[in-house]
Amino acid sequence: MDKYFEIDTDMPDDLGLKIQPNNDTSGFNNFSIKGIPKHKGEYIINISTGFYGRGSDELNKKYKLIIVE
């Protein structure tokens, strides 16, 4: 996975879900949320990375995960 790849979330550690990239080369564009949630609620997932080969670019994505039951 890209060393500049970051995941920031407000999900509690005991929620029972894990965010992981589907492969090492596209971790910031292709990821899965796996597990069985133990709590309902709304959670924010922020994913960001930088590209440093041809200039300086950043990718920032924000997702809202809603667990109802």
C-alpha positions in Angstrom: 0.0 0.0 0.0 1.2 3.5 -0.7 3.1 4.9 2.3 1.2 8.2 2.0 -2.3 6.5 2.1 -4.3 7.5 5.2 -7.6 6.4 6.6 -9.2 8.5 9.3 -12.6 7.5 10.8 -14.7 8.1 13.8 -15.7 4.4 14.0 -15.1 2.9 17.5 -12.5 0.1 17.7 -15.2 -2.3 18.9 -17.6 -1.7 16.0 -16.6 -5.0 14.4 -15.7 -3.6 11.0 -12.3 -3.4 9.3 -11.4 -1.2 6.3 -8.8 -2.7 4.0 -7.5 -2.1 0.5 -8.4 -4.8 -2.1 -4.8 -4.7 -3.3 -1.5 -2.9 -2.7 -1.5 -0.8 -5.9 -5.0 0.7 -5.7 -5.6 0.9 -2.0 -6.8 4.5 -2.1 -9.4 3.8 -4.9 -10.4 0.2 -4.2 -11.1 -0.8 -0.6 -13.6 -3.0 1.3 -15.3 -2.7 4.6 -15.6 -6.2 6.1 -17.2 -7.6 9.3 -20.4 -7.6 11.2 -21.3 -4.3 12.9 -22.0 -4.4 16.6 -23.5 -0.9 16.9 -25.8 1.2 14.8 -25.0 4.8 14.0 -23.5 7.2 11.4 -19.7 7.2 10.9 -17.4 9.2 8.7 -14.5 7.7 6.7 -11.9 10.0 5.2 -9.4 8.6 2.8 -6.5 10.6 1.5 -3.2 10.1 -0.3 -0.6 12.1 -2.2 1.0 11.6 -5.6 4.6 12.7 -5.8 5.9 11.5 -9.2 4.8 14.2 -11.6 4.1 17.2 -9.5 2.2 17.4 -6.3 -1.4 16.1 -6.2 -3.7 15.0 -3.4 -6.7 12.7 -3.4 -9.3 13.2 -0.6 -12.5 11.3 -0.4 -15.1 11.4 2.4 -17.7 8.7 2.9 -20.6 8.4 5.4 -21.4 4.9 6.6 -24.8 4.5 8.1 -25.6 1.4 10.1 -29.3 1.0 10.9 -29.6 -2.4 12.5 
